[in-house]
Amino acid sequence: MKIKSIDKENMESFLMGLAILGTGGGGESEWGRKIIQNDIARGRGYLIVDPKDVEDEAFICSGGIMGSVKELDGISYDDVIDQWENDFPLVKALKKMEELKGRKLDYVIAFEPGGLNTPVIMSAAARMGIPIIDGDAVGRSAPETQMTSFIGHGISLNPMTLVDDKGNSIVVLESKESTYADEIGRFIVTKSGNMGANSHYGMSGKQLKKSCIPNTLSLATNIGDNIRNSANTGLNITEAFTEFIGGKMMFNGIINEVNGESRGGFYLINVMIEGKNEFVGKSAKIVIKNEVMALWINGEIKSIFPDNIFMLRPDEGTGIMSTDLTEGMKIVLVGTPCNERIRETLATEEGKEAFGGQRYGYQELNFIPFEELNK
């Protein structure tokens, strides 16, 4: 079994890649930096295992932090990380999953790639003395708990355990709708400080290998290395990233309007962009629910969630958080199709309900693959 890790040498590349894969959400990289630095200082290390090396009979679940990216943006990272040394909600949530299932976890897997949500479950795994899987459930960040590859491959979101930072805890044992557990979780976290930790998607190793998005932790590090190498060699950073990720340069411009609000445990915004360089005379609109959900160019739909729109700063090639979007900001948008396991999920009734445009206020948007929209 090949074991990978994250350490002082590759941390910055890793965080840089997570920020881009976050598609606007997943938590600020500074959260992740402080979490990783704190773990290293306290002698905690990470064991990262390729999903193909996981035993079929192993017990795994997913987990992360739940909350609005806007509200999380206003929390003191240092204070929370100090508090977590005495009371770490994500470990509590994972241990409640163990209690419900009557067995110890062998591995955990991140719900999504993101500057907070990946390092935080890595830290939970290190504290519990178990490895984390090199993979996740989306291939990018997503705003709601049911938005995963797992649900289209016969793996239930429930039971979902949730522990908030006030010490309250709940368990959603069953639900008729795939969206129910997330809606209950959002109600809890908005009542108690806008942050909670949850665990969900208990599964076997055999199920994991057929359903997860593999090797996204490795991909994050490779993305960061690519951007840093491009910067050092004088290459056009965003063009180098676009080629590396196998994507399409969708837009290059300056933000001229941002309208947003934090509501119901989400950060909801519309962003208008005026084109520059080869996009002069064109306009773009992106709709965000924590992360980018849809892109229009000159009024024509060009990308629909869960396909990927990565937001980058053109001069540095770094990812942009949705909370950082401001008028006058330069921005580059790069698009790719989502992972094939997400596409398989979209072919199921559960997936259509979980990812549909109604989840971000655009009921009229039915999924059309990125490659069809950009022939």
TADAVEN-V238221 format. One record per backbone hydrogen bond with DSSP energy under -1.0 kcal/mol. NH is the residue of the N-H (numbers start at 1). CO is the residue of the C=O. Records with the same first field share a line. If there is no record, write none. Layout:
NH=CO ; CO
This chain:
4=48
11=7
14=10
15=11
16=12
17=13
18=14
19=15
20=16
21=17
22=18
23=20
25=22
32=28
33=29
34=30
35=31
36=32
37=33
38=34
39=35
40=36
41=37
42=38
43=40
44=39
48=4
49=132
53=50
54=51
58=55
60=203
62=200
64=198
66=196
72=68
73=69
74=71
75=72
80=76
81=77
82=78
83=79
84=80
86=83
87=83
92=88
93=89
94=90
95=91
96=92
97=93
98=94
99=95
100=96
101=97
102=98
103=98
106=59
107=59
108=131
109=61
111=63
116=26
117=26
118=114
120=116
122=118
123=119
124=120
125=121
126=122
127=123
128=124
130=125
132=47
133=108
134=49
135=133
136=213
137=111
141=21
147=144
148=146
149=137
153=150
155=150
160=172
161=199
162=170
163=197
164=168
165=195
167=164
170=162
172=160
180=177
183=179
184=180
185=181
186=182
187=183
188=184
189=185
190=186
194=189
196=66
197=163
198=64
199=161
200=62
201=157
203=60
205=58
206=56
208=204
209=205
211=208
212=208
213=136
215=134
219=215
220=216
221=217
222=218
223=219
224=220
225=221
226=222
227=223
228=224
229=225
230=226
231=227
232=228
233=229
235=230
240=236
241=237
242=238
243=239
244=240
245=241
247=242
248=335
250=333
251=333
253=331
254=274
255=329
256=272
257=272
259=270
261=268
263=266
266=263
268=261
269=288
270=259
271=286
272=257
273=284
274=254
275=282
276=252
279=276
280=277
282=279
284=273
285=296
286=271
287=294
288=269
289=291
290=267
291=289
292=23
293=287
294=287
295=303
296=285
297=300
298=283
300=297
302=295
303=295
305=293
307=304
308=336
310=334
312=332
313=318
317=313
320=311
322=24
324=321
328=255
329=326
331=253
332=312
333=251
334=310
335=248
336=308
342=339
343=339
344=340
345=341
346=342
348=345
352=348
353=349
354=350
355=351
357=365
359=356
360=357
362=357
365=362
373=369
374=370
